[in-house]
Structure formats: C-alpha cells, structure tokens
C-alpha cells in the first residue's frame, strides 16, 4: 500500500515542521554562543541535529512508501529571548506543540487505515514524551537552582 495523497501531503508538512524545529534550536544555540553559555549552546546544537534527523527519517519513510517529498522554504525562526530560562520555556512549549502535530498525523494515518504509518509514527509519539520530559526537567532545574544556578546548568548541559 502506498501513502495516500493526504498522508503524503501531511508528511511534507511535518518534515517542514521538523526542519523549522532544527532551525529554531540552531538559533537558540547561536543565541547562547553569543552569551558565552557554551554548555547550553552545545545542548541546543545536539537538539538541532536531532530534529534534522527526524526530518530525514520521515523523508526516507515517505519515499519508501511511494510518497512525493518536496523541500520547501522554511519560515524564519526567532533570534532573541529575554533570558536563558525564557529559551527553555520556549523549548518546552514548542515540544508540546510538536507532540500535537505528531498526534494529528497519527490520527490521519488511523483515518486512512494505514497501519504501517501508524506503526512508524508511534515511535515519534514515544520520542515526544521524552522531548517534553527533558525540556521540563531542565526548566525544573532553573527553578530549583534559581538564577545563580545558571553556571551549574550550563556545565550540566555541556555533557549531553
Ligand atoms: Mg522532532
């Protein structure tokens, strides 16, 4: 069974969203590099790589299933944040948004009765649980350590 047109189009949208996410995290990495927060910058660079990897996995899957993939223009991403904690609040909010996008894509696969795509997407559902949890635990650290904990957090994130 080939991907239906609806699913193929939805995959293109999700691939675009993953690439946008990658650019968002790269922009956050640059923001942290500017501030000399090398650990935070390192964490964001890894995060950006991971998002690009998600896009590539989806591209490969869609092509394997006879989908038509196009590389489209990616919208501009934010470049400034008020504080380091504001950056991680944005990460958490963004990951919750991505979880919703993945859920909608899975709903479509179910509606289109495409079991293989369902199976493929469950991996991303699990991945999103992890992403949300990681972002939330970094935010918790900011609240536990307080503003003076930034140096400790930067050091910890540099170990990723
Ligand atoms: Mg992703």
Backbone and ligand atoms as CSV (ligand in chain L), in Angstrom:
chain,resi,resn,atom,element,x,y,z
A,1,UNK,N,N,0.844,-1.206,0.000
A,1,UNK,CA,C,0.000,0.000,0.000
A,1,UNK,C,C,0.881,1.259,0.000
A,2,UNK,N,N,0.583,2.150,-0.941
A,2,UNK,CA,C,1.326,3.412,-0.995
A,2,UNK,C,C,0.676,4.442,-0.076
A,3,UNK,N,N,1.463,5.452,0.303
A,3,UNK,CA,C,0.898,6.549,1.110
A,3,UNK,C,C,-0.233,7.194,0.320
A,4,UNK,N,N,-1.321,7.513,0.981
A,4,UNK,CA,C,-2.391,8.237,0.288
A,4,UNK,C,C,-1.895,9.670,0.058
A,5,UNK,N,N,-2.557,10.359,-0.866
A,5,UNK,CA,C,-2.168,11.751,-1.168
A,5,UNK,C,C,-2.242,12.622,0.083
A,6,UNK,N,N,-3.294,12.394,0.870
A,6,UNK,CA,C,-3.474,13.176,2.104
A,6,UNK,C,C,-2.306,12.959,3.047
A,7,UNK,N,N,-1.909,11.685,3.211
A,7,UNK,CA,C,-0.798,11.372,4.114
A,7,UNK,C,C,0.528,11.904,3.576
A,8,UNK,N,N,0.715,11.786,2.272
A,8,UNK,CA,C,1.933,12.282,1.656
A,8,UNK,C,C,2.056,13.793,1.896
A,9,UNK,N,N,0.952,14.517,1.711
A,9,UNK,CA,C,0.955,15.970,1.935
A,9,UNK,C,C,1.218,16.283,3.407
A,10,UNK,N,N,0.604,15.486,4.292
A,10,UNK,CA,C,0.779,15.715,5.734
A,10,UNK,C,C,2.228,15.441,6.150
A,11,UNK,N,N,2.854,14.436,5.532
A,11,UNK,CA,C,4.271,14.153,5.824
A,11,UNK,C,C,5.134,15.340,5.405
A,12,UNK,N,N,4.833,15.909,4.242
A,12,UNK,CA,C,5.603,17.079,3.793
A,12,UNK,C,C,5.505,18.223,4.801
A,13,UNK,N,N,4.311,18.410,5.334
A,13,UNK,CA,C,4.118,19.460,6.347
A,13,UNK,C,C,4.933,19.162,7.606
A,14,UNK,N,N,4.928,17.892,8.016
A,14,UNK,CA,C,5.652,17.517,9.239
A,14,UNK,C,C,7.168,17.607,9.032
A,15,UNK,N,N,7.626,17.244,7.833
A,15,UNK,CA,C,9.064,17.345,7.509
A,15,UNK,C,C,9.486,18.814,7.613
A,16,UNK,N,N,8.637,19.677,7.083
A,16,UNK,CA,C,8.887,21.122,7.154
A,16,UNK,C,C,8.941,21.576,8.617
A,17,UNK,N,N,8.019,21.064,9.422
A,17,UNK,CA,C,7.968,21.435,10.853
A,17,UNK,C,C,9.220,20.961,11.591
A,18,UNK,N,N,9.711,19.761,11.240
A,18,UNK,CA,C,10.926,19.240,11.887
A,18,UNK,C,C,12.133,20.095,11.501
A,19,UNK,N,N,12.174,20.529,10.235
A,19,UNK,CA,C,13.278,21.375,9.775
A,19,UNK,C,C,13.204,22.753,10.434
A,20,UNK,N,N,11.978,23.234,10.625
A,20,UNK,CA,C,11.804,24.517,11.326
A,20,UNK,C,C,12.301,24.378,12.771
A,21,UNK,N,N,11.959,23.261,13.394
A,21,UNK,CA,C,12.411,22.992,14.774
A,21,UNK,C,C,13.931,22.989,14.831
A,22,UNK,N,N,14.557,22.341,13.850
A,22,UNK,CA,C,16.018,22.280,13.806
A,22,UNK,C,C,16.596,23.698,13.725
A,23,UNK,N,N,16.012,24.521,12.873
A,23,UNK,CA,C,16.481,25.913,12.755
A,23,UNK,C,C,16.235,26.697,14.040
A,24,UNK,N,N,15.111,26.417,14.696
A,24,UNK,CA,C,14.810,27.100,15.961
A,24,UNK,C,C,15.904,26.800,16.987
A,25,UNK,N,N,16.273,25.522,17.106
A,25,UNK,CA,C,17.292,25.142,18.088
A,25,UNK,C,C,18.683,25.640,17.692
A,26,UNK,N,N,18.943,25.701,16.388
A,26,UNK,CA,C,20.214,26.272,15.935
A,26,UNK,C,C,20.275,27.755,16.310
A,27,UNK,N,N,19.153,28.444,16.142
A,27,UNK,CA,C,19.080,29.857,16.503
A,27,UNK,C,C,19.284,30.040,18.009
A,28,UNK,N,N,18.729,29.122,18.787
A,28,UNK,CA,C,18.919,29.168,20.243
A,28,UNK,C,C,20.385,28.895,20.587
A,29,UNK,N,N,21.028,27.989,19.844
A,29,UNK,CA,C,22.454,27.688,20.049
A,29,UNK,C,C,23.292,28.935,19.782
A,30,UNK,N,N,22.977,29.612,18.705
A,30,UNK,CA,C,23.710,30.835,18.346
A,30,UNK,C,C,23.521,31.896,19.433
A,31,UNK,N,N,22.288,32.012,19.895
A,31,UNK,CA,C,21.957,32.965,20.971
A,31,UNK,C,C,22.813,32.675,22.212
A,32,UNK,N,N,22.926,31.391,22.573
A,32,UNK,CA,C,23.730,31.016,23.745
A,32,UNK,C,C,25.230,31.222,23.486
A,33,UNK,N,N,25.675,30.932,22.267
A,33,UNK,CA,C,27.097,31.153,21.928
A,33,UNK,C,C,27.440,32.622,22.093
A,34,UNK,N,N,26.531,33.487,21.637
A,34,UNK,CA,C,26.727,34.943,21.773
A,34,UNK,C,C,26.914,35.351,23.230
A,35,UNK,N,N,26.229,34.606,24.110
A,35,UNK,CA,C,26.278,34.950,25.530
A,35,UNK,C,C,27.389,34.228,26.291
A,36,UNK,N,N,28.140,33.394,25.584
A,36,UNK,CA,C,29.222,32.641,26.214
A,36,UNK,C,C,28.740,31.479,27.051
A,37,UNK,N,N,27.500,31.055,26.836
A,37,UNK,CA,C,26.974,29.886,27.559
A,37,UNK,C,C,27.189,28.648,26.686
A,38,UNK,N,N,28.429,28.144,26.730
A,38,UNK,CA,C,28.847,27.073,25.808
A,38,UNK,C,C,28.098,25.763,26.024
A,39,UNK,N,N,27.792,25.447,27.293
A,39,UNK,CA,C,27.067,24.203,27.589
A,39,UNK,C,C,25.663,24.232,27.013
A,40,UNK,N,N,24.971,25.324,27.239
A,40,UNK,CA,C,23.612,25.487,26.702
A,40,UNK,C,C,23.653,25.459,25.175
A,41,UNK,N,N,24.681,26.103,24.604
A,41,UNK,CA,C,24.824,26.136,23.148
A,41,UNK,C,C,25.048,24.724,22.602
A,42,UNK,N,N,25.873,23.952,23.300
A,42,UNK,CA,C,26.156,22.571,22.903
A,42,UNK,C,C,24.870,21.732,22.916
A,43,UNK,N,N,24.081,21.895,23.980
A,43,UNK,CA,C,22.814,21.150,24.118
A,43,UNK,C,C,21.887,21.481,22.945
A,44,UNK,N,N,21.825,22.762,22.607
A,44,UNK,CA,C,20.940,23.203,21.518
A,44,UNK,C,C,21.420,22.696,20.154
A,45,UNK,N,N,22.739,22.643,19.964
A,45,UNK,CA,C,23.273,22.142,18.694
A,45,UNK,C,C,22.886,20.671,18.517
A,46,UNK,N,N,22.999,19.903,19.614
A,46,UNK,CA,C,22.616,18.485,19.578
A,46,UNK,C,C,21.126,18.357,19.264
A,47,UNK,N,N,20.358,19.224,19.902
A,47,UNK,CA,C,18.906,19.219,19.701
A,47,UNK,C,C,18.567,19.522,18.237
A,48,UNK,N,N,19.293,20.493,17.663
A,48,UNK,CA,C,19.077,20.860,16.254
A,48,UNK,C,C,19.392,19.671,15.336
A,49,UNK,N,N,20.470,18.950,15.656
A,49,UNK,CA,C,20.857,17.767,14.863
A,49,UNK,C,C,19.768,16.702,14.934
A,50,UNK,N,N,19.227,16.519,16.141
A,50,UNK,CA,C,18.191,15.507,16.348
A,50,UNK,C,C,16.945,15.815,15.524
A,51,UNK,N,N,16.576,17.085,15.482
A,51,UNK,CA,C,15.379,17.472,14.716
A,51,UNK,C,C,15.589,17.244,13.224
A,52,UNK,N,N,16.804,17.527,12.755
A,52,UNK,CA,C,17.115,17.301,11.349
A,52,UNK,C,C,17.063,15.799,11.053
A,53,UNK,N,N,17.500,15.010,12.017
A,53,UNK,CA,C,17.452,13.558,11.884
A,53,UNK,C,C,15.987,13.077,11.790
A,54,UNK,N,N,15.101,13.700,12.562
A,54,UNK,CA,C,13.674,13.350,12.473
A,54,UNK,C,C,13.165,13.623,11.055
A,55,UNK,N,N,13.546,14.793,10.518
A,55,UNK,CA,C,13.109,15.149,9.163
A,55,UNK,C,C,13.603,14.100,8.157
A,56,UNK,N,N,14.878,13.694,8.302
A,56,UNK,CA,C,15.451,12.710,7.371
A,56,UNK,C,C,14.762,11.354,7.487
A,57,UNK,N,N,14.431,10.950,8.711
A,57,UNK,CA,C,13.731,9.669,8.899
A,57,UNK,C,C,12.372,9.711,8.202
A,58,UNK,N,N,11.695,10.842,8.336
A,58,UNK,CA,C,10.371,10.986,7.703
A,58,UNK,C,C,10.485,11.026,6.183
A,59,UNK,N,N,11.515,11.698,5.680
A,59,UNK,CA,C,11.738,11.769,4.226
A,59,UNK,C,C,11.952,10.344,3.686
A,60,UNK,N,N,12.837,9.598,4.339
A,60,UNK,CA,C,13.138,8.231,3.900
A,60,UNK,C,C,11.887,7.357,3.936
A,61,UNK,N,N,11.121,7.492,5.021
A,61,UNK,CA,C,9.910,6.672,5.155
A,61,UNK,C,C,8.908,7.020,4.061
A,62,UNK,N,N,8.671,8.326,3.863
A,62,UNK,CA,C,7.674,8.754,2.870
A,62,UNK,C,C,8.064,8.272,1.468
A,63,UNK,N,N,9.347,8.352,1.142
A,63,UNK,CA,C,9.802,7.916,-0.180
A,63,UNK,C,C,9.651,6.396,-0.323
A,64,UNK,N,N,10.035,5.689,0.735
A,64,UNK,CA,C,9.904,4.230,0.763
A,64,UNK,C,C,8.461,3.787,0.488
A,65,UNK,N,N,7.514,4.602,0.942
A,65,UNK,CA,C,6.097,4.264,0.786
A,65,UNK,C,C,5.460,4.935,-0.434
A,66,UNK,N,N,6.309,5.403,-1.348
A,66,UNK,CA,C,5.797,5.968,-2.600
A,66,UNK,C,C,5.248,7.377,-2.477
A,67,UNK,N,N,5.579,8.073,-1.392
A,67,UNK,CA,C,5.133,9.458,-1.235
A,67,UNK,C,C,5.961,10.401,-2.082
A,68,UNK,N,N,5.429,11.597,-2.302
A,68,UNK,CA,C,6.166,12.612,-3.086
A,68,UNK,C,C,6.652,13.661,-2.093
A,69,UNK,N,N,7.994,13.755,-1.962
A,69,UNK,CA,C,8.572,14.706,-0.990
A,69,UNK,C,C,9.177,15.911,-1.702
A,70,UNK,N,N,8.874,17.073,-1.192
A,70,UNK,CA,C,9.473,18.309,-1.711
A,70,UNK,C,C,10.155,19.045,-0.569
A,71,UNK,N,N,11.290,19.677,-0.894
A,71,UNK,CA,C,11.929,20.534,0.109
A,71,UNK,C,C,11.349,21.926,-0.102
A,72,UNK,N,N,10.636,22.406,0.897
A,72,UNK,CA,C,10.034,23.733,0.721
A,72,UNK,C,C,10.733,24.776,1.586
A,73,UNK,N,N,10.407,26.028,1.341
A,73,UNK,CA,C,11.011,27.136,2.104
A,73,UNK,C,C,10.627,27.009,3.574
A,74,UNK,N,N,11.584,27.275,4.429
A,74,UNK,CA,C,11.345,27.204,5.868
A,74,UNK,C,C,11.185,28.632,6.391
A,75,UNK,N,N,10.125,28.863,7.140
A,75,UNK,CA,C,9.877,30.199,7.711
A,75,UNK,C,C,11.002,30.603,8.672
A,76,UNK,N,N,11.175,31.903,8.812
A,76,UNK,CA,C,12.204,32.431,9.722
A,76,UNK,C,C,11.892,32.035,11.162
A,77,UNK,N,N,12.937,31.846,11.952
A,77,UNK,CA,C,12.778,31.473,13.368
A,77,UNK,C,C,13.142,32.674,14.253
A,78,UNK,N,N,12.676,32.693,15.508
A,78,UNK,CA,C,13.069,33.785,16.405
A,78,UNK,C,C,14.584,33.800,16.616
A,79,UNK,N,N,15.110,34.968,16.973
A,79,UNK,CA,C,16.563,35.092,17.158
A,79,UNK,C,C,16.950,35.617,18.546
A,80,UNK,N,N,15.976,36.152,19.277
A,80,UNK,CA,C,16.313,36.681,20.606
A,80,UNK,C,C,15.307,36.211,21.653
A,81,UNK,N,N,15.813,36.059,22.862
A,81,UNK,CA,C,14.986,35.673,24.014
A,81,UNK,C,C,15.392,36.559,25.187
A,82,UNK,N,N,14.449,36.722,26.100
A,82,UNK,CA,C,14.685,37.637,27.222
A,82,UNK,C,C,15.720,37.149,28.220
A,83,UNK,N,N,15.770,35.829,28.410
A,83,UNK,CA,C,16.683,35.265,29.416
A,83,UNK,C,C,16.923,33.797,29.085
A,84,UNK,N,N,17.957,33.180,29.685
A,84,UNK,CA,C,18.184,31.753,29.436
A,84,UNK,C,C,16.957,30.895,29.783
A,85,UNK,N,N,16.294,31.219,30.893
A,85,UNK,CA,C,15.123,30.412,31.264
A,85,UNK,C,C,14.000,30.574,30.236
A,86,UNK,N,N,13.893,31.779,29.655
A,86,UNK,CA,C,12.870,32.021,28.628
A,86,UNK,C,C,13.113,31.130,27.405
A,87,UNK,N,N,14.382,30.854,27.116
A,87,UNK,CA,C,14.712,29.984,25.987
A,87,UNK,C,C,14.160,28.576,26.263
A,88,UNK,N,N,14.391,28.077,27.471
A,88,UNK,CA,C,13.937,26.715,27.788
A,88,UNK,C,C,12.415,26.636,27.972
A,89,UNK,N,N,11.810,27.739,28.373
A,89,UNK,CA,C,10.341,27.774,28.413
A,89,UNK,C,C,9.809,27.636,26.986
A,90,UNK,N,N,10.506,28.283,26.060
A,90,UNK,CA,C,10.120,28.193,24.648
A,90,UNK,C,C,10.301,26.757,24.127
A,91,UNK,N,N,11.404,26.112,24.542
A,91,UNK,CA,C,11.662,24.723,24.122
A,91,UNK,C,C,10.493,23.826,24.580
A,92,UNK,N,N,10.123,23.982,25.846
A,92,UNK,CA,C,9.053,23.140,26.412
A,92,UNK,C,C,7.731,23.369,25.675
A,93,UNK,N,N,7.402,24.638,25.462
A,93,UNK,CA,C,6.164,24.998,24.762
A,93,UNK,C,C,6.190,24.436,23.326
A,94,UNK,N,N,7.354,24.576,22.679
A,94,UNK,CA,C,7.482,24.111,21.297
A,94,UNK,C,C,7.341,22.590,21.211
A,95,UNK,N,N,7.958,21.864,22.138
A,95,UNK,CA,C,7.872,20.400,22.109
A,95,UNK,C,C,6.436,19.921,22.345
A,96,UNK,N,N,5.684,20.633,23.190
A,96,UNK,CA,C,4.275,20.273,23.393
A,96,UNK,C,C,3.493,20.486,22.095
A,97,UNK,N,N,3.851,21.547,21.380
A,97,UNK,CA,C,3.217,21.831,20.089
A,97,UNK,C,C,3.549,20.728,19.076
A,98,UNK,N,N,4.815,20.306,19.044
A,98,UNK,CA,C,5.230,19.247,18.112
A,98,UNK,C,C,4.485,17.943,18.445
A,99,UNK,N,N,4.310,17.670,19.723
A,99,UNK,CA,C,3.562,16.467,20.131
A,99,UNK,C,C,2.149,16.490,19.544
A,100,UNK,N,N,1.528,17.658,19.558
A,100,UNK,CA,C,0.186,17.792,18.978
A,100,UNK,C,C,0.206,17.527,17.473
A,101,UNK,N,N,1.246,18.027,16.801
A,101,UNK,CA,C,1.367,17.812,15.348
A,101,UNK,C,C,1.505,16.321,15.036
A,102,UNK,N,N,2.337,15.633,15.833
A,102,UNK,CA,C,2.548,14.195,15.619
A,102,UNK,C,C,1.235,13.436,15.882
A,103,UNK,N,N,0.539,13.820,16.940
A,103,UNK,CA,C,-0.752,13.188,17.255
A,103,UNK,C,C,-1.737,13.342,16.098
A,104,UNK,N,N,-1.763,14.527,15.505
A,104,UNK,CA,C,-2.685,14.773,14.387
A,104,UNK,C,C,-2.316,13.928,13.178
A,105,UNK,N,N,-1.005,13.790,12.951
A,105,UNK,CA,C,-0.529,12.973,11.833
A,105,UNK,C,C,-0.911,11.509,12.070
A,106,UNK,N,N,-0.791,11.064,13.301
A,106,UNK,CA,C,-1.185,9.694,13.653
A,106,UNK,C,C,-2.692,9.518,13.475
A,107,UNK,N,N,-3.476,10.507,13.893
A,107,UNK,CA,C,-4.938,10.455,13.697
A,107,UNK,C,C,-5.271,10.283,12.216
A,108,UNK,N,N,-4.516,10.979,11.362
A,108,UNK,CA,C,-4.759,10.886,9.916
A,108,UNK,C,C,-4.408,9.483,9.405
A,109,UNK,N,N,-3.281,8.940,9.889
A,109,UNK,CA,C,-2.880,7.586,9.471
A,109,UNK,C,C,-3.964,6.572,9.870
A,110,UNK,N,N,-4.555,6.775,11.044
A,110,UNK,CA,C,-5.620,5.882,11.513
A,110,UNK,C,C,-6.849,6.034,10.612
A,111,UNK,N,N,-7.185,7.300,10.312
A,111,UNK,CA,C,-8.350,7.571,9.450
A,111,UNK,C,C,-8.140,6.990,8.054
A,112,UNK,N,N,-6.895,7.007,7.582
A,112,UNK,CA,C,-6.585,6.488,6.241
A,112,UNK,C,C,-6.336,4.970,6.257
A,113,UNK,N,N,-6.478,4.384,7.416
A,113,UNK,CA,C,-6.290,2.932,7.613
A,113,UNK,C,C,-4.902,2.460,7.160
A,114,UNK,N,N,-3.892,3.272,7.439
A,114,UNK,CA,C,-2.520,2.932,7.061
A,114,UNK,C,C,-1.757,2.454,8.304
A,115,UNK,N,N,-1.772,1.130,8.485
A,115,UNK,CA,C,-1.181,0.535,9.697
A,115,UNK,C,C,0.333,0.753,9.786
A,116,UNK,N,N,1.018,0.655,8.638
A,116,UNK,CA,C,2.483,0.817,8.654
A,116,UNK,C,C,2.861,2.217,9.102
A,117,UNK,N,N,2.099,3.207,8.627
A,117,UNK,CA,C,2.389,4.592,9.031
A,117,UNK,C,C,2.065,4.795,10.506
A,118,UNK,N,N,0.975,4.162,10.945
A,118,UNK,CA,C,0.652,4.203,12.381
A,118,UNK,C,C,1.849,3.699,13.182
A,119,UNK,N,N,2.347,2.539,12.781
A,119,UNK,CA,C,3.474,1.917,13.474
A,119,UNK,C,C,4.694,2.836,13.466
A,120,UNK,N,N,4.969,3.424,12.311
A,120,UNK,CA,C,6.105,4.341,12.178
A,120,UNK,C,C,5.944,5.537,13.128
A,121,UNK,N,N,4.731,6.067,13.199
A,121,UNK,CA,C,4.503,7.289,13.988
A,121,UNK,C,C,4.490,7.061,15.491
A,122,UNK,N,N,4.153,5.847,15.922
A,122,UNK,CA,C,4.166,5.580,17.376
A,122,UNK,C,C,5.552,5.826,17.958
A,123,UNK,N,N,6.585,5.560,17.162
A,123,UNK,CA,C,7.955,5.833,17.606
A,123,UNK,C,C,8.145,7.318,17.914
A,124,UNK,N,N,7.515,8.155,17.106
A,124,UNK,CA,C,7.618,9.608,17.320
A,124,UNK,C,C,6.762,10.052,18.500
A,125,UNK,N,N,5.658,9.347,18.736
A,125,UNK,CA,C,4.827,9.661,19.910
A,125,UNK,C,C,5.671,9.429,21.168
A,126,UNK,N,N,6.369,8.300,21.187
A,126,UNK,CA,C,7.247,7.990,22.338
A,126,UNK,C,C,8.381,9.004,22.444
A,127,UNK,N,N,8.969,9.341,21.319
A,127,UNK,CA,C,10.054,10.328,21.270
A,127,UNK,C,C,9.603,11.660,21.884
A,128,UNK,N,N,8.365,12.059,21.559
A,128,UNK,CA,C,7.852,13.337,22.072
A,128,UNK,C,C,7.672,13.324,23.584
A,129,UNK,N,N,7.305,12.178,24.139
A,129,UNK,CA,C,7.180,12.067,25.600
A,129,UNK,C,C,8.530,12.390,26.225
A,130,UNK,N,N,9.579,11.840,25.605
A,130,UNK,CA,C,10.939,12.067,26.078
A,130,UNK,C,C,11.338,13.541,25.933
A,131,UNK,N,N,11.037,14.102,24.766
A,131,UNK,CA,C,11.394,15.510,24.491
A,131,UNK,C,C,10.743,16.454,25.503
A,132,UNK,N,N,9.450,16.228,25.747
A,132,UNK,CA,C,8.726,17.088,26.698
A,132,UNK,C,C,9.317,16.934,28.095
A,133,UNK,N,N,9.594,15.696,28.463
A,133,UNK,CA,C,10.132,15.416,29.788
A,133,UNK,C,C,11.513,16.055,29.990
A,134,UNK,N,N,12.360,15.958,28.968
A,134,UNK,CA,C,13.707,16.553,29.056
A,134,UNK,C,C,13.609,18.072,29.227
A,135,UNK,N,N,12.783,18.704,28.406
A,135,UNK,CA,C,12.639,20.164,28.486
A,135,UNK,C,C,12.107,20.564,29.862
A,136,UNK,N,N,11.125,19.804,30.339
A,136,UNK,CA,C,10.524,20.106,31.639
A,136,UNK,C,C,11.554,19.952,32.760
A,137,UNK,N,N,12.403,18.928,32.685
A,137,UNK,CA,C,13.369,18.716,33.766
A,137,UNK,C,C,14.461,19.799,33.756
A,138,UNK,N,N,14.804,20.334,32.586
A,138,UNK,CA,C,15.762,21.449,32.554
A,138,UNK,C,C,15.108,22.696,33.189
A,139,UNK,N,N,13.848,22.913,32.851
A,139,UNK,CA,C,13.125,24.052,33.439
A,139,UNK,C,C,13.046,23.921,34.959
A,140,UNK,N,N,12.794,22.707,35.423
A,140,UNK,CA,C,12.735,22.448,36.872
A,140,UNK,C,C,14.065,22.830,37.523
A,141,UNK,N,N,15.163,22.499,36.843
A,141,UNK,CA,C,16.496,22.828,37.381
A,141,UNK,C,C,16.651,24.340,37.543
A,142,UNK,N,N,16.178,25.093,36.574
A,142,UNK,CA,C,16.247,26.558,36.663
A,142,UNK,C,C,15.504,27.034,37.906
A,143,UNK,N,N,14.345,26.413,38.181
A,143,UNK,CA,C,13.541,26.840,39.320
A,143,UNK,C,C,14.151,26.392,40.648
A,144,UNK,N,N,14.765,25.203,40.648
A,144,UNK,CA,C,15.386,24.694,41.875
A,144,UNK,C,C,16.666,25.479,42.186
A,145,UNK,N,N,17.513,25.631,41.161
A,145,UNK,CA,C,18.802,26.290,41.385
A,145,UNK,C,C,18.669,27.809,41.508
A,146,UNK,N,N,17.634,28.381,40.906
A,146,UNK,CA,C,17.490,29.836,40.897
A,146,UNK,C,C,18.441,30.470,39.893
A,147,UNK,N,N,18.406,31.783,39.803
A,147,UNK,CA,C,19.208,32.494,38.784
A,147,UNK,C,C,20.704,32.224,38.907
A,148,UNK,N,N,21.165,32.012,40.145
A,148,UNK,CA,C,22.606,31.793,40.332
A,148,UNK,C,C,23.050,30.394,39.894
A,149,UNK,N,N,22.081,29.569,39.560
A,149,UNK,CA,C,22.411,28.213,39.143
A,149,UNK,C,C,22.767,28.087,37.680
A,150,UNK,N,N,22.714,29.194,36.967
A,150,UNK,CA,C,22.947,29.151,35.517
A,150,UNK,C,C,24.281,28.503,35.151
A,151,UNK,N,N,25.319,28.806,35.941
A,151,UNK,CA,C,26.647,28.243,35.656
A,151,UNK,C,C,26.609,26.720,35.778
A,152,UNK,N,N,25.931,26.218,36.832
A,152,UNK,CA,C,25.814,24.764,37.035
A,152,UNK,C,C,25.040,24.126,35.888
A,153,UNK,N,N,23.935,24.752,35.512
A,153,UNK,CA,C,23.099,24.207,34.433
A,153,UNK,C,C,23.899,24.188,33.136
A,154,UNK,N,N,24.634,25.264,32.879
A,154,UNK,CA,C,25.438,25.340,31.651
A,154,UNK,C,C,26.452,24.196,31.599
A,155,UNK,N,N,27.045,23.920,32.749
A,155,UNK,CA,C,28.039,22.848,32.842
A,155,UNK,C,C,27.375,21.481,32.584
A,156,UNK,N,N,26.214,21.280,33.200
A,156,UNK,CA,C,25.490,20.007,33.037
A,156,UNK,C,C,25.065,19.778,31.594
A,157,UNK,N,N,24.535,20.824,30.961
A,157,UNK,CA,C,24.044,20.681,29.584
A,157,UNK,C,C,25.182,20.456,28.599
A,158,UNK,N,N,26.371,20.886,28.983
A,158,UNK,CA,C,27.536,20.687,28.133
A,158,UNK,C,C,27.953,19.227,28.032
A,159,UNK,N,N,27.403,18.389,28.948
A,159,UNK,CA,C,27.778,16.967,28.958
A,159,UNK,C,C,26.925,16.113,28.030
A,160,UNK,N,N,25.902,16.689,27.419
A,160,UNK,CA,C,24.997,15.922,26.569
A,160,UNK,C,C,25.738,15.192,25.456
L,1,MG,MG,MG,11.282,16.322,16.294
